[in-house]
Amino acid sequence: MATAYCVKCRAKVEIRNPRNVTLKNKRPAVQGVCPRCGTKVFRIGKG
């Protein structure tokens, strides 16, 4: 599973509902939701 840093929880969490996205500069990223607080989390470079 992909992990990301949640700014609200101040901890690394596993991304819930991960989906691969491509940034404007063609870099891969993973976007999802924090399982603890429900905030959107984002990880650049993992595609």
Secondary structure as GFF3:
##gff-version 3
##sequence-region A 1 47
A	DSSP	beta_strand	3	6	.	.	.	ID=ss1
A	DSSP	beta_strand	11	14	.	.	.	ID=ss2
A	DSSP	beta_strand	16	22	.	.	.	ID=ss3
A	DSSP	beta_strand	28	33	.	.	.	ID=ss4
A	DSSP	beta_strand	40	44	.	.	.	ID=ss5
###
